[in-house]
Amino acid sequence: MKKILFILILILLNTANSVCAEEVELTFDENFQKQTLNIRTSFNDNKIAINETDIENVTPAHPLETSSPTSTHSKFFNGISQSAHNLYNLKIDNTDAPSALFKEQLTKHFDKGPIESFHTWGVIQSNFDTTIPESGDGNTRFNVGLINVLFDAQTREGKDNFRLMLDVTHQHNRPFMQQFVQDAYYETKRIPHHSILFGNSRPGVGYEGAQSPYTLPFVNRSQISRNLANVRKVGLRVRGDYSFIDYDFGGYSSDTFFSEFMPGVEFDGWVNLKPLAKTNSKYGKLTTGGGIVAGNRNSTDYFVGGAYVGYTYKKFWTRMEYAISDGSNGGSGLTNKKRQGWYVTLGYHITKKLEILARYDEFDPDRTISGNNQREYTAGINYYIKGQALKLILNYIYCQNEARPDSHRILVGTQIAL
């Protein structure tokens, strides 16, 4: 308040047209203790000199009224300005792992107790999808891909983690509450090179099928991933990570998305080999892997096998994956159909922020029927404004179907992780 008074006084005095001297007496009463502030101003060549007397003695009569609405608003807007400044200067270069814009601000650290930190964050994915069939009318629609709210806790030694992930995205293919709780697990890393996880999680079915949705290169997963994988199940899993090998083995209920209680059991196993692990990336990074899914649900047996090769060299990377099934219990539901498919993806980082992509993706939804293959040719551009925490996505897909008319799709999407 005092600064505002001084500013008003200076504005008034600076409008004087002649050199003069004035004595201004300001008396504070009512809410303030009676104090007299004498300000003597003198003008010399349009310059102002202020002599302040007893300004320190002007104190509020009521201690509870020390902060004015103006100062409160200033702190609020200063806080917004500082947050915007910090966000603008935030640097996230890694695009291989999930990241969040406000991780530091939304993480609570505890000085005492078993919990060292608690992080609350969220992810929103959305896109405009324009479909243009080669016969008939096209359409454009806005899709909310996902809205996730996550709660991550870590113990003081850093050896135990807890995660709860809620999905509030509107779904058409299942009741809201069945997909509301996605991740809900406890994980311990007390055994060197290993983690043991119990609860509801995404099983390690295939490479891309087990990949986090927050690091996918395209808006959509490949056809084998979204049909044969991309589900969550309750179970116990053990993951190992060594220099030349990592693996993921788990036993689960064959139920998906809490729709039934223990309709059967399922085993998932996947192993990756990393032969160039000790070359310090001189020759790039090579990963080869494979695994199986075998289970039973309501008297229906299913089996899925897969193989994977991935290679990264400096700014270039590629992934190839194949899967074949005799029945499956993945994202498209329980089926006894015999399916197979494969894809190959190429990617290149023009800069740290700009990436171009291409993918060929083929899927046979039923190997007992001929002439029903589905092929997708995808070209994409990713612009990582703040790593995976804030990115823009552009995908063009040519959908070639042997059993129905071909079509073209253009997807313009965003991902925001707070």
HELIX and SHEET records of a PDB file:
HELIX    1   1 LYS A    2  ASN A   14  1                                  13    
HELIX    2   2 ILE A   55  ASN A   57  5                                   3    
HELIX    3   3 PRO A   63  GLU A   65  5                                   3    
HELIX    4   4 PRO A   69  TYR A   88  1                                  20    
HELIX    5   5 PHE A  176  PHE A  180  1                                   5    
HELIX    6   6 PRO A  213  THR A  215  5                                   3    
HELIX    7   7 GLN A  223  LEU A  228  1                                   6    
HELIX    8   8 GLY A  387  ALA A  389  5                                   3    
SHEET    1   A 3 ALA A  21  PHE A  28  0                                        
SHEET    2   A 3 GLN A  35  ASN A  44 -1                                        
SHEET    3   A 3 LYS A  47  GLU A  52 -1                                        
SHEET    1   B17 THR A 107  HIS A 109  0                                        
SHEET    2   B17 ILE A 115  PRO A 133 -1                                        
SHEET    3   B17 ASN A 139  THR A 155 -1                                        
SHEET    4   B17 ASP A 160  ASP A 167 -1                                        
SHEET    5   B17 VAL A 181  THR A 188 -1                                        
SHEET    6   B17 HIS A 194  SER A 201 -1                                        
SHEET    7   B17 LYS A 233  ASP A 241 -1                                        
SHEET    8   B17 ILE A 245  SER A 253 -1                                        
SHEET    9   B17 VAL A 265  LEU A 273 -1                                        
SHEET   10   B17 LYS A 285  ARG A 297 -1                                        
SHEET   11   B17 THR A 300  TYR A 313 -1                                        
SHEET   12   B17 PHE A 316  GLY A 330 -1                                        
SHEET   13   B17 GLY A 333  HIS A 349 -1                                        
SHEET   14   B17 LEU A 354  ASP A 364 -1                                        
SHEET   15   B17 GLN A 374  LYS A 386 -1                                        
SHEET   16   B17 LEU A 390  ASN A 401 -1                                        
SHEET   17   B17 SER A 407  ALA A 417 -1                                        
END                                                                             
